[in-house]
Amino acid sequence: MTSSISRRNLMRTGAVGGLGLVAAGSMDVLAGTAAQATSRSAAGYGAVIADPAGLLALPDGFSYKIIAQTGVTTLESGEPTPGAPDGTASFPTRNGGSVLVNNHELSGAAANPVPHIADYTYDPGAPGGTTNIEVDRKGNRVREYVSLAGTLTNCAGGYTPWGTWLTCEETEQKANATYKYDHGHVFEVDPVDQKANKNPVPLKFLGRFAHEAVSVDPKTAEIFLTEDASSPHGLFYRWVPPKKFRAGKGALRALALSAGGDTAGSLQALSASSGSQHIVDLSEATTVGTRYKVSWVDVPDRSAATVSIRKQFTTDQVTNSRKLEGTWWGDGGVYFVCSYARVSDGSPKEHDGQVWFYNPNNETITLKVLFGVNPDPTQDTDFDGPDNITVSPYGGLILAEDGEGVSHLIGVTKKGTAYALARNELNESEFTGPNFSADKKILFANIQTPGYVLAITGPWDGCDDRDYHDPRGDHR
C-alpha cells in the first residue's frame, strides 16, 4: 500500500463510531452483529508483551529475529538492503530452510533503491523490485540478493502453485523523461533459479493498472487480482488463461513473449448482485455472512492505453471498492481484503476493513470479516485498515494492519474473534507480507518503515483452531 493513501487521519470527520469488530473466520460464517463479537483478549495466544528492545511486542513464549534491515544489512552484491519491504512469500529449500521473495514498494528518489543489477533490470529509471532472502530452518539469514530491479512501487503480489512469486506494480505511471517504459504490470520471480529472472518480462495480459495482490487457482491457473485505486474505486479482476495453456515455471513468461501475448486469455472484472439488485460498491454490505452472486465482465482495453481500466466501465456494469488490498488462496477459494471505506471518498457505507471470500465453485462472494469504524485508533484496543493477508495453518486468518495509530498483526479465529498477534513498538508504520514457512514453524513479516524483515517463532500449536486444514497443501 502506498504511504500517501495508507493513513486516513483526515477522513474521521463524520465517521460512525463505536461498532468495534464484527468478524467471522476462515471456515464458518457468523451472524454479523456487534453483540456477537467476542473480546479479542479471549482468543489467540494471549496478550502481547512489551519488547525491551522497543521493536516487536509478542505473546508470551514467542520471539523474533531480524532477517534484514533497510540500509543496515547488505546484499551479496555489496549494496545495502533496499527500503520499503512489502508483499512477501516464502518457498522451501532442500535443506529445510526458506527463500523469501520480498517486494520493495519504492518510487521516486528512494533512499535505498533496489540496485540495478545487469540483466535483472527492467527500467533503469525505476527504483523498485524484489530481493530474495535465503534463511536456514531457524530463520537465520544465509544470503540476500536482487531478483528483479527497475520496476515501480512493488506493493503486494502472490505465490503460484508452481512455486514462483508474482510481484505487482501499484501504479499507472506512463513512460516519460524518467521512465523508459509504461508501468503498472505484474512480473514473475523465481525464488530459487536466479537465471530464470534474467531479462524481466512484464505480464501485460494481466492488465496495466494499480495492481495490489494476486491469488492463483491451483486447479485452473486462473489468476485473481486486486486493484488499489480511487476516483473511481478499484476493481477485483480475474484472468482466464487461453485454451491449451499449461501452467508451470516459465509458462507465463513464454505466453507474454508469444505472438499476441499482450492480450492472451481473458481479463475480466467482477460484477456482484443480490437477486435483481446490482451491487455498485462492496461497502454496501454491513453484515457478516452477506453473500452476493458473481458474474464477470470482459475488460475492453487491458493496456489502458488512453483510459484507466476501471474507467472503461459504467457503474452498473461492475462492482468496485475503496482500497482493495491483499489476497490469498485458501479453502478452495480466494480471500481478499477491502481496507476501509468512507462516505467522504464516495463509498455508500463506512467501515475499517472487510475480508471477502470468493468461491469459484458456485460463483459467489461472502463477507467473512467486518471491522467497524475504529472509534479511537490511538489506543491499543481496536483494529483498522487490514492490508496484506495470509491464511494461517493453525486456524483462521492473519492480517497486516495499515490503519491509524498503533499497528498490529491481527489474527482472526474460525470462531470470529480478532486478537493482536504482534504490535509494532517502534512507530506507527504498517506491517506487510505475513506468511508462514513451509514447515509452519516461522511466521515471516515486515515493518515497512524504516524497513525490517522479521522471523517470528513460538508455540503456534497453542491456538484454539488446531483442527484447521492447512491451506499450504494447495501448492506445496
C-alpha positions in Angstrom: 0.0 0.0 0.0 1.4 3.4 -0.9 2.1 5.6 2.0 0.3 8.6 0.5 -3.1 6.9 0.9 -2.4 4.3 3.7 -3.3 6.7 6.6 -6.6 8.3 6.7 -6.5 10.8 9.6 -8.2 13.4 7.5 -11.3 11.1 7.0 -12.5 10.7 10.5 -15.0 13.6 10.4 -18.5 12.2 10.3 -17.3 8.6 10.8 -19.7 6.2 12.5 -18.0 5.3 15.8 -18.3 2.6 18.5 -19.1 -0.5 16.4 -15.7 -2.1 17.1 -15.5 -5.5 15.4 -17.7 -8.0 13.8 -15.8 -10.9 12.4 -16.1 -14.4 11.0 -13.1 -16.6 10.5 -12.0 -18.6 7.5 -14.4 -21.5 7.8 -17.9 -20.8 9.1 -19.8 -17.6 8.8 -21.1 -16.0 11.9 -24.1 -13.6 12.2 -22.8 -10.1 11.9 -24.0 -8.1 14.9 -21.9 -6.2 17.4 -23.4 -8.2 20.2 -22.0 -11.4 18.8 -18.4 -10.1 18.6 -16.3 -11.5 21.4 -13.4 -10.0 23.2 -10.1 -10.2 21.4 -8.3 -10.9 24.7 -10.0 -14.3 24.9 -8.6 -15.5 21.6 -5.3 -16.4 20.0 -2.1 -16.8 22.0 -2.6 -14.4 24.9 -1.8 -10.7 25.4 1.2 -9.2 23.6 4.1 -8.3 25.9 6.1 -5.1 25.6 9.5 -5.6 23.9 12.5 -4.4 25.9 14.2 -3.6 22.5 11.3 -1.5 21.5 10.5 -3.2 18.2 8.0 -6.0 18.3 5.6 -7.0 21.1 4.6 -10.7 21.0 2.7 -13.1 23.3 4.5 -15.0 26.0 6.7 -17.7 24.6 7.2 -16.1 21.2 10.3 -14.4 19.9 11.6 -12.8 16.7 14.8 -12.4 14.7 15.7 -9.5 12.3 16.5 -11.1 9.0 17.1 -8.0 7.0 17.1 -4.3 7.8 16.9 -1.4 5.2 20.2 0.4 4.9 21.9 -1.8 7.5 22.3 -5.3 6.2 23.8 -5.8 2.8 23.1 -7.7 -0.4 25.6 -10.2 -1.7 26.5 -7.6 -4.4 27.6 -5.2 -1.7 24.8 -2.6 -1.6 22.5 -2.0 1.4 19.2 -3.8 1.8 16.6 -1.8 -0.2 13.8 0.0 1.5 10.0 -0.4 1.9 9.6 -4.2 2.2 6.1 -5.1 1.3 4.4 -8.2 -0.1 6.4 -11.4 0.6 6.1 -15.2 0.3 8.4 -17.9 1.3 9.4 -21.1 -0.5 11.1 -24.2 0.8 14.7 -25.0 0.2 16.2 -28.5 0.0 18.0 -28.1 3.4 14.7 -27.3 5.2 15.1 -23.5 5.1 13.2 -20.9 3.1 13.7 -18.4 0.4 11.7 -15.2 0.8 10.8 -13.1 -2.2 10.5 -9.6 -0.8 8.8 -6.8 -2.7 10.1 -3.2 -2.3 7.4 -0.6 -2.7 9.7 2.2 -4.0 9.1 5.1 -6.3 10.7 8.5 -7.0 14.1 9.3 -5.5 14.2 6.4 -3.0 17.0 6.5 -0.4 17.7 2.8 -0.6 16.6 1.6 -4.1 16.8 -1.9 -5.5 20.3 -1.9 -7.2 20.2 -2.0 -11.0 22.0 -5.3 -11.5 22.9 -6.1 -15.1 20.4 -8.5 -16.8 17.9 -8.2 -13.9 16.7 -4.6 -14.5 13.6 -3.7 -16.4 13.6 0.1 -16.5 16.7 1.9 -15.4 14.6 4.9 -14.1 12.6 2.9 -11.6 13.9 2.2 -8.0 11.6 -0.8 -7.1 11.8 -4.5 -7.5 12.4 -7.7 -5.4 15.1 -9.2 -3.3 15.4 -12.9 -2.5 16.4 -13.7 1.1 17.5 -17.2 1.9 17.3 -18.3 5.6 18.0 -21.6 7.3 15.4 -23.7 9.1 15.8 -21.5 12.2 15.3 -18.2 10.4 19.0 -17.1 10.2 19.8 -15.3 7.0 22.1 -17.1 4.6 22.2 -14.8 1.6 20.2 -11.9 0.1 20.3 -10.8 -3.5 18.4 -8.9 -6.2 16.0 -10.9 -8.2 14.2 -8.1 -10.0 15.1 -4.4 -10.4 13.8 -1.4 -12.4 10.2 -1.8 -11.5 8.0 0.7 -9.7 6.0 0.6 -6.5 6.1 -3.1 -6.0 3.3 -3.5 -3.4 2.0 -7.0 -2.8 1.6 -9.9 -5.1 1.1 -13.6 -4.6 2.6 -17.1 -4.8 1.8 -19.5 -7.6 1.0 -23.2 -7.4 4.2 -23.9 -9.4 6.4 -22.3 -6.8 7.1 -18.8 -8.1 6.1 -15.2 -6.9 4.1 -12.7 -8.9 5.1 -9.2 -7.9 2.7 -6.3 -8.6 3.4 -2.7 -9.5 0.8 -0.5 -7.8 0.9 2.4 -10.3 -0.4 3.6 -13.6 2.8 5.6 -14.4 3.4 6.0 -18.1 6.7 6.4 -19.9 8.3 9.8 -19.7 11.7 11.5 -19.3 12.4 9.4 -16.2 10.8 6.1 -17.0 11.7 4.3 -20.2 8.5 2.1 -20.2 4.9 2.2 -19.0 4.4 0.7 -15.6 1.5 -0.9 -13.8 2.3 -4.6 -14.6 2.9 -7.9 -12.9 6.2 -9.7 -13.1 7.1 -13.3 -12.2 10.1 -14.0 -10.0 11.6 -17.4 -9.4 12.7 -17.9 -5.7 15.5 -20.4 -6.4 16.5 -20.3 -10.1 18.2 -16.9 -10.4 18.9 -17.3 -14.1 15.2 -17.6 -14.7 14.8 -14.0 -13.6 17.2 -12.5 -16.2 15.7 -10.0 -18.7 12.5 -9.3 -16.9 9.2 -9.6 -18.9 6.0 -7.8 -17.9 2.9 -10.0 -18.0 0.9 -7.5 -20.0 -2.0 -9.9 -20.4 -2.8 -9.3 -16.7 -3.6 -5.7 -17.4 -2.0 -2.4 -16.7 -3.5 -0.8 -13.5 -2.6 -0.1 -9.9 -2.0 -3.8 -9.0 -2.1 -4.7 -5.3 -2.1 -8.5 -5.0 -2.9 -11.8 -6.8 -4.1 -15.3 -6.0 -3.9 -18.3 -8.3 -6.4 -21.2 -8.5 -4.2 -24.3 -8.4 -6.7 -26.3 -10.5 -7.4 -23.9 -13.3 -4.5 -21.5 -13.2 -6.9 -18.6 -13.2 -5.4 -15.5 -11.6 -7.3 -13.2 -9.4 -6.1 -9.6 -8.9 -7.0 -6.7 -6.7 -6.7 -3.0 -7.6 -5.8 -0.3 -5.1 -7.2 2.8 -6.7 -9.7 5.6 -6.4 -11.6 8.1 -8.5 -13.3 5.7 -9.3 -12.6 3.0 -6.8 -10.7 -0.2 -7.8 -12.0 -3.5 -9.1 -11.5 -7.2 -8.5 -10.3 -9.0 -11.6 -10.0 -12.5 -13.0 -7.6 -13.7 -15.7 -8.7 -16.8 -17.5 -5.9 -18.5 -19.4 -6.2 -19.4 -23.1 -7.3 -22.9 -24.1 -4.4 -25.4 -24.0 -2.4 -23.2 -21.7 -0.3 -25.5 -19.4 0.8 -23.8 -16.2 4.2 -24.2 -14.7 7.5 -22.4 -14.3 8.3 -20.3 -17.3 4.8 -20.7 -18.9 3.6 -17.2 -18.1 6.8 -15.6 -19.4 6.6 -17.7 -22.6 2.9 -16.7 -23.0 3.8 -13.0 -22.6 6.6 -13.3 -25.3 4.4 -15.2 -27.7 2.6 -13.7 -30.7 -0.5 -11.9 -29.3 0.8 -12.4 -25.8 -0.2 -8.9 -24.6 -3.9 -9.9 -24.9 -3.6 -13.7 -24.2 -6.5 -15.2 -22.3 -9.4 -13.1 -20.9 -9.1 -10.3 -18.3 -12.4 -9.7 -16.6 -13.8 -7.5 -13.8 -16.2 -8.7 -11.1 -19.8 -7.7 -11.0 -21.8 -8.6 -7.9 -25.6 -8.8 -7.4 -28.2 -9.7 -4.8 -31.2 -11.0 -6.6 -32.1 -8.5 -9.2 -30.1 -5.7 -7.5 -26.7 -4.8 -8.8 -24.1 -4.1 -6.1 -22.2 -0.9 -7.1 -19.7 -0.9 -4.1 -18.7 -3.7 -1.7 -19.1 -1.3 1.3 -22.9 -1.7 0.8 -22.5 -5.0 2.8 -22.8 -4.3 6.6 -23.5 -7.8 7.9 -21.0 -10.7 8.1 -22.4 -13.6 6.1 -23.7 -11.3 3.3 -23.4 -13.3 0.1 -23.5 -12.0 -3.5 -23.7 -13.8 -6.8 -20.8 -13.1 -9.1 -20.5 -12.6 -12.8 -17.6 -11.4 -14.9 -17.3 -8.6 -17.5 -14.6 -8.5 -20.1 -12.1 -5.6 -19.9 -12.2 -3.6 -23.2 -8.6 -2.4 -23.2 -6.3 -4.1 -20.7 -3.3 -1.9 -21.8 -5.2 1.2 -20.5 -3.6 3.0 -23.5 -5.8 6.1 -23.1 -8.2 5.3 -20.3 -7.6 3.5 -17.0 -9.3 0.1 -17.0 -11.6 0.9 -14.1 -12.8 4.0 -16.0 -13.8 1.8 -19.0 -16.9 0.6 -17.3 -20.1 2.2 -16.1 -21.2 1.8 -12.5 -24.0 -0.6 -13.5 -21.5 -3.0 -15.1 -19.0 -3.7 -12.3 -18.7 -3.7 -8.6 -15.9 -1.6 -7.1 -14.4 -0.9 -3.6 -12.2 1.6 -1.9 -8.8 0.1 -1.1 -8.8 -3.4 -2.5 -5.7 -4.8 -0.9 -4.3 -8.3 0.0 -5.5 -11.6 -1.3 -4.6 -15.2 -0.5 -5.7 -18.6 -1.8 -7.1 -21.0 0.8 -10.1 -23.2 1.5 -10.6 -23.7 -2.2 -11.1 -20.1 -3.0 -9.8 -16.5 -2.7 -9.8 -14.3 0.4 -9.4 -10.7 -0.5 -9.4 -7.5 1.6 -11.0 -4.1 1.4 -9.0 -1.9 3.8 -11.6 0.8 4.6 -14.4 2.9 3.2 -15.7 6.4 4.0 -18.7 8.3 2.7 -16.3 11.2 2.1 -14.4 9.1 -0.5 -17.6 8.2 -2.4 -18.4 4.9 -0.6 -22.0 4.3 0.3 -21.2 2.9 3.7 -18.3 3.2 6.2 -16.1 0.5 7.7 -12.5 -0.1 8.8 -11.9 -3.3 7.0 -13.6 -6.2 5.2 -12.4 -9.7 4.2 -14.4 -11.4 1.4 -14.2 -15.0 0.2 -14.7 -15.8 -3.5 -15.9 -19.3 -4.1 -15.2 -20.4 -7.7 -17.5 -23.5 -7.4 -20.7 -21.5 -7.0 -19.6 -18.1 -8.2 -20.3 -16.2 -5.0 -18.5 -13.8 -2.7 -19.2 -13.9 1.0 -18.3 -11.3 3.6 -16.3 -13.1 6.3 -14.8 -10.3 8.4 -16.0 -6.8 9.1 -14.3 -4.2 11.2 -16.5 -1.3 12.3 -15.0 2.2 12.2 -12.4 2.4 14.9 -13.5 4.9 17.5 -10.0 5.7 18.8 -7.1 4.3 16.7 -4.6 5.9 19.1 -5.5 3.3 21.7 -4.3 -0.3 21.6 -7.8 -1.6 21.8 -9.3 -1.9 18.3 -8.1 -2.6 14.8 -8.5 -0.8 11.5 -7.1 -0.9 8.0 -6.2 -4.5 7.2 -4.0 -4.8 4.2 -1.9 -7.9 3.4 -3.4 -11.2 4.4 -2.4 -14.8 4.8 -4.3 -18.0 5.9 -2.8 -19.5 9.0 -2.0 -23.2 9.0 -3.1 -23.1 12.7 -6.5 -21.6 12.1 -8.2 -18.5 10.7 -6.5 -15.5 9.1 -3.6 -13.2 9.8 -4.0 -9.6 8.6 -1.3 -6.9 8.4 -2.7 -3.7 9.9 -2.2 -0.4 7.9 -4.5 2.0 9.6 -4.1 4.8 12.1 -2.4 4.8 15.4 -1.0 1.5 16.7 -0.1 -1.1 14.1 -0.6 -4.9 14.6 -0.5 -8.2 13.1 -4.1 -9.2 13.6 -5.3 -12.8 14.0 -8.9 -13.7 13.3 -10.0 -17.2 14.5 -12.5 -19.5 12.9 -14.9 -18.6 15.6 -14.9 -15.0 14.6 -12.7 -13.4 17.3 -9.9 -10.9 16.4 -6.8 -10.6 18.5 -3.4 -8.9 18.5 -0.7 -11.3 17.4 2.0 -8.7 17.3 2.4 -5.0 17.9 4.8 -2.5 16.3 6.6 -0.9 19.3 8.8 1.3 17.2 6.4 3.6 15.3 3.1 3.6 13.5 4.4 2.1 10.3 2.3 -0.7 8.7 3.1 -4.4 8.9 3.4 -6.1 5.5 4.0 -9.5 3.9 2.8 -12.0 6.6 3.4 -15.7 5.5 4.4 -19.0 7.1 7.3 -21.2 6.3 6.5 -24.5 4.6 7.2 -26.3 7.9 4.8 -23.9 9.7 7.4 -23.0 12.3 8.1 -19.5 11.3 5.8 -16.5 10.6 7.7 -14.0 8.4 6.5 -10.4 8.4 7.8 -6.9 7.7 7.6 -3.5 9.2 7.7 -1.3 6.2 9.4 1.8 7.7 12.2 2.1 8.4 12.3 -1.4 7.0 12.6 -4.7 8.9 12.1 -8.3 7.7 11.3 -10.5 10.7 11.1 -14.1 11.6 8.6 -14.9 14.4 8.6 -18.2 16.2 6.7 -19.6 19.2 4.1 -22.2 20.3 1.9 -21.9 17.2 0.0 -25.1 18.0 -1.4 -23.4 21.1 -4.0 -21.6 19.1 -7.6 -22.6 19.6 -8.1 -23.5 15.9 -5.8 -26.6 15.8 -8.2 -28.6 13.7 -7.9 -26.3 10.7 -6.9 -27.6 7.3 -3.5 -26.5 6.2 -4.0 -24.3 3.1 -0.4 -24.6 2.1 -1.2 -28.0 0.8 -2.8 -26.3 -2.1 0.7 -25.5 -3.6 3.3 -27.4 -1.6 
